[in-house]
Amino acid sequence: MDILWIRLFVIMVQWQLGITMNVALPTPTRENYTFLGWYTDPIEGDKISGDTVVTKDTTYYAHWQYNEN
């Protein structure tokens, strides 16, 4: 399975001292691709879940799988 990504779908989360934020990340769409989730690295990285704790400014990257017809 090849994982593809594009720079267009990047989420940056700004963290502020003493503030807890419960932010739902968007679910992007892309023709002929399946969105696999948000990750900490554009190529591999850890998948972000609802349990992910953000303690600093963070960038998340969309991972995609091409849908072969």
Contacts in CASP RR format, 6 or more apart in sequence:
PFRMAT RR
TARGET T0000
AUTHOR 0000-0000-0000
METHOD contacts of the structure
MODEL  1
MDILWIRLFVIMVQWQLGITMNVALPTPTRENYTFLGWYTDPIEGDKISG
DTVVTKDTTYYAHWQYNEN
1 65 0 8 1.000
2 65 0 8 1.000
2 66 0 8 1.000
3 36 0 8 1.000
3 43 0 8 1.000
3 44 0 8 1.000
3 63 0 8 1.000
3 64 0 8 1.000
3 65 0 8 1.000
4 33 0 8 1.000
4 63 0 8 1.000
4 64 0 8 1.000
4 65 0 8 1.000
4 66 0 8 1.000
5 42 0 8 1.000
5 43 0 8 1.000
5 61 0 8 1.000
5 62 0 8 1.000
5 63 0 8 1.000
5 64 0 8 1.000
6 30 0 8 1.000
6 62 0 8 1.000
6 64 0 8 1.000
7 42 0 8 1.000
9 28 0 8 1.000
9 30 0 8 1.000
9 61 0 8 1.000
9 62 0 8 1.000
10 59 0 8 1.000
10 60 0 8 1.000
10 61 0 8 1.000
10 62 0 8 1.000
11 25 0 8 1.000
11 26 0 8 1.000
11 38 0 8 1.000
11 59 0 8 1.000
11 60 0 8 1.000
11 62 0 8 1.000
12 57 0 8 1.000
12 58 0 8 1.000
12 59 0 8 1.000
12 60 0 8 1.000
13 21 0 8 1.000
13 23 0 8 1.000
13 54 0 8 1.000
13 57 0 8 1.000
13 58 0 8 1.000
13 59 0 8 1.000
13 60 0 8 1.000
14 57 0 8 1.000
15 21 0 8 1.000
15 54 0 8 1.000
15 55 0 8 1.000
15 56 0 8 1.000
15 57 0 8 1.000
15 58 0 8 1.000
21 54 0 8 1.000
25 38 0 8 1.000
25 48 0 8 1.000
25 60 0 8 1.000
27 35 0 8 1.000
28 35 0 8 1.000
28 62 0 8 1.000
29 35 0 8 1.000
30 64 0 8 1.000
32 66 0 8 1.000
32 67 0 8 1.000
33 64 0 8 1.000
33 65 0 8 1.000
33 66 0 8 1.000
33 67 0 8 1.000
34 64 0 8 1.000
34 65 0 8 1.000
34 67 0 8 1.000
35 62 0 8 1.000
35 63 0 8 1.000
35 64 0 8 1.000
36 62 0 8 1.000
36 63 0 8 1.000
36 64 0 8 1.000
36 65 0 8 1.000
37 47 0 8 1.000
37 48 0 8 1.000
37 62 0 8 1.000
37 63 0 8 1.000
38 47 0 8 1.000
38 48 0 8 1.000
38 60 0 8 1.000
38 61 0 8 1.000
38 62 0 8 1.000
38 63 0 8 1.000
39 45 0 8 1.000
39 46 0 8 1.000
39 47 0 8 1.000
39 48 0 8 1.000
39 60 0 8 1.000
39 61 0 8 1.000
39 62 0 8 1.000
39 63 0 8 1.000
40 46 0 8 1.000
40 48 0 8 1.000
40 58 0 8 1.000
40 60 0 8 1.000
40 61 0 8 1.000
41 61 0 8 1.000
42 61 0 8 1.000
48 60 0 8 1.000
END
